[in-house]
Amino acid sequence: PDQVTAVLRCRRLGPVGRAHGTALLGRKSRVFFFIEISTLKTAKMNIRVATPDDLMNIQHCNLLCLPENYVMKYYMYHSLSWPQVSYIAEDEEKRIVGYVLAKMEEDSEEVPHGHITSVAVKRSCRRLGLAQKMMTQSYRAMVENFQAQYVSLHVRKSNRAALHLYRDALCFTITEIEAKYYADGEDAYAMRKNLGDVAEELKDQQSAGRKPTKLMQFVKQKTRKANADRLSEQSQEASSQANGSS
């Protein structure tokens, strides 16, 4: 069966909402909060590399979720320049529900490093770990394809959910506060994650992939022994036939 996650949302009601709640439950009731429970199927979510065909839907997701918006040329610039490092999440009906837009920084004076330009997940699909999985895939691709040594990003000081994801789940560290970084004047945390551990992990995986397993070694030994026994039997048969004819 599909895995089902229940999401509980509780929000404070305004005067109109309280009046409606009181009307529904009776005059003696006072309603201040509305609790909504929804279920989300998560088993069929797919995370893959973004392609140019996805850009319109990525832009639509960005407009729904974030105040920082970009023209299509900017998305195309990312997709064509660094096609390996941007990722999307899609549901079982192939609808894009989240994305990570990323790039490599072009400052030649520093070591190779990447930058997360934008991250968004639609509200109905949040708290499922999609952003964390997409970002992990993105900076692993930076290491594999461009030998990135670290990845950076900016986040609003008021965005506590994103800050929790970057700092606590993905182990980014705050390097500085950039004043009035955003168009509306809000400050931003500049954050960075060292990718040395990711590079070592990828090297270990590649080394493990090249080493033959014990099962493979056992099969090769048995195959060599069987071939040697077969050749020995054939030579014995040939010599006996030669002796019989003589």
C-alpha positions in Angstrom: 0.0 0.0 0.0 1.1 3.6 -0.6 2.6 5.4 2.3 0.3 8.1 3.6 1.4 11.0 5.7 -1.1 13.1 7.7 -0.4 16.8 7.9 -1.9 18.8 10.8 -2.4 22.5 10.3 -3.7 24.9 13.0 -4.3 28.5 12.4 -5.8 31.3 14.5 -9.1 32.6 13.2 -10.0 36.3 12.6 -13.3 37.9 13.7 -15.2 36.6 10.7 -14.0 33.1 11.2 -14.8 33.2 14.9 -18.3 34.4 14.1 -18.9 31.5 11.6 -17.6 29.0 14.2 -19.8 30.3 16.9 -22.8 30.2 14.5 -22.1 26.5 13.7 -21.4 25.3 17.2 -23.9 27.4 19.2 -24.0 30.7 21.0 -22.2 29.4 24.1 -19.2 28.2 22.0 -16.2 30.4 21.3 -14.0 29.3 18.4 -10.5 30.7 18.1 -8.6 28.1 16.1 -9.2 26.1 13.0 -7.6 22.7 12.7 -7.2 21.1 9.3 -6.0 17.5 8.7 -5.0 16.4 5.2 -3.4 13.3 3.9 -0.7 13.2 1.3 0.5 10.2 -0.7 4.3 10.2 -0.7 5.3 6.9 -2.1 5.1 8.0 -5.7 7.2 11.2 -5.4 10.1 11.3 -7.9 13.2 13.4 -7.7 15.2 13.9 -10.9 17.5 16.4 -12.8 15.6 19.4 -14.2 15.5 19.8 -18.0 14.6 22.8 -20.1 11.1 21.4 -20.6 10.5 21.8 -16.9 11.3 25.5 -16.7 7.8 26.8 -17.2 6.5 24.6 -14.3 9.5 25.5 -12.2 8.7 29.2 -12.7 5.1 28.6 -11.8 6.1 26.8 -8.6 8.4 29.7 -7.8 5.6 32.3 -8.3 3.3 30.3 -6.0 5.8 29.8 -3.2 8.3 32.7 -3.0 8.5 36.5 -3.2 11.8 36.3 -5.1 10.9 35.7 -8.7 12.9 35.5 -11.9 12.4 36.0 -15.6 12.5 32.9 -17.8 15.9 33.9 -19.3 17.4 33.5 -15.8 16.1 29.9 -15.5 17.3 29.1 -19.0 20.8 30.4 -18.0 21.0 28.0 -15.1 19.6 25.0 -17.2 21.9 25.5 -20.2 25.1 26.4 -18.3 24.9 23.8 -15.5 22.3 21.2 -16.5 23.5 18.7 -13.9 22.9 20.6 -10.7 19.2 21.7 -10.7 16.6 19.2 -9.5 12.8 18.9 -9.4 10.3 16.8 -7.4 7.3 15.5 -9.2 4.2 13.5 -8.1 2.8 10.3 -9.6 1.0 12.4 -12.2 4.3 14.1 -13.3 3.3 17.4 -11.8 6.2 19.4 -10.5 5.7 20.1 -6.7 9.2 21.4 -5.9 12.5 22.4 -7.3 16.1 23.4 -6.5 17.7 25.9 -8.9 21.5 25.8 -8.6 24.6 26.9 -10.4 28.4 27.0 -10.1 29.9 30.3 -9.2 32.1 31.8 -11.9 34.6 33.6 -9.7 37.9 32.2 -11.0 39.9 33.6 -8.0 38.3 31.2 -5.6 38.2 27.4 -5.4 35.3 25.7 -7.3 32.1 26.1 -5.5 28.4 26.0 -6.1 25.4 28.2 -5.1 21.8 27.3 -4.4 19.8 30.1 -6.1 16.3 29.1 -5.1 14.5 26.3 -3.3 10.7 25.9 -3.2 8.2 23.1 -2.4 4.4 23.6 -2.9 2.5 24.0 0.4 0.6 20.7 0.0 3.8 18.7 -0.3 5.9 20.3 2.5 7.2 18.4 5.5 8.0 15.4 3.4 11.7 15.8 3.2 11.6 16.8 -0.5 13.7 20.0 -0.2 16.4 18.1 1.7 16.6 15.3 -0.8 16.7 17.7 -3.8 19.4 19.8 -2.2 21.5 16.7 -1.3 21.3 15.5 -4.9 22.2 19.0 -6.2 25.4 19.5 -4.2 26.5 15.9 -4.8 26.2 16.6 -8.5 28.4 19.7 -8.0 31.1 17.6 -6.5 30.8 14.8 -9.1 30.8 17.1 -12.2 32.7 20.3 -11.1 34.7 19.2 -8.1 33.0 21.8 -5.9 34.6 22.3 -2.5 31.7 24.1 -0.9 28.2 25.3 -1.6 26.6 28.6 -0.5 23.1 30.1 -0.3 21.2 33.0 1.2 18.1 32.8 3.4 15.8 35.5 4.9 16.4 36.1 8.6 12.7 35.7 9.1 12.4 32.3 7.3 12.8 30.0 10.3 11.7 26.9 8.5 14.3 27.2 5.8 17.0 28.2 8.4 16.1 25.0 10.4 16.5 22.9 7.2 19.8 24.4 6.2 21.5 24.7 9.6 20.1 21.7 11.4 19.3 19.1 8.7 21.9 19.9 6.0 24.7 21.3 8.3 25.1 24.6 6.7 26.8 27.3 8.8 26.1 31.1 8.9 29.1 33.0 7.6 27.8 36.5 7.7 24.6 38.7 7.7 24.1 40.7 4.5 22.1 43.8 5.3 19.1 44.6 3.0 20.0 41.7 0.7 16.4 41.3 -0.5 14.4 43.8 -2.6 12.0 44.6 0.3 15.0 45.5 2.5 15.1 42.4 4.7 18.5 41.1 5.8 19.8 37.7 4.7 22.0 35.0 6.3 24.8 34.0 4.0 25.4 30.3 4.6 27.9 27.7 3.5 28.5 24.0 3.6 31.9 22.3 3.2 31.6 19.5 0.6 34.8 17.6 1.6 32.8 14.9 3.4 30.6 14.5 0.3 33.7 14.1 -1.9 35.2 11.5 0.4 31.9 9.6 0.4 31.7 9.6 -3.4 35.3 8.3 -3.6 34.6 5.5 -1.2 31.5 4.5 -3.3 33.5 4.5 -6.5 36.3 2.4 -4.9 33.8 0.0 -3.5 32.2 -0.3 -7.0 35.6 -1.2 -8.5 36.5 -3.8 -5.9 35.2 -7.4 -6.7 32.9 -8.7 -4.0 33.6 -12.0 -2.2 30.8 -13.6 -4.2 32.3 -12.5 -7.5 35.7 -13.8 -6.5 34.2 -17.2 -5.5 32.4 -17.4 -8.8 35.6 -16.6 -10.8 37.6 -19.2 -8.8 34.9 -21.9 -9.4 34.8 -21.0 -13.1 38.6 -21.2 -13.5 38.6 -24.5 -11.7 35.8 -25.9 -13.9 37.6 -24.8 -17.1 40.9 -26.3 -15.9 39.1 -29.6 -15.1 37.4 -29.6 -18.5 40.7 -29.0 -20.3 42.4 -31.8 -18.3 39.6 -34.2 -19.2 39.8 -33.3 -22.9 43.6 -33.8 -23.0 43.2 -37.1 -21.2 40.6 -38.3 -23.8 42.8 -37.1 -26.7 45.8 -39.0 -25.3 43.8 -42.2 -24.7 42.4 -42.0 -28.3 45.9 -41.6 -29.7 47.2 -44.6 -27.7 44.3 -46.7 -28.9 44.8 -45.9 -32.5 48.5 -46.7 -32.3 
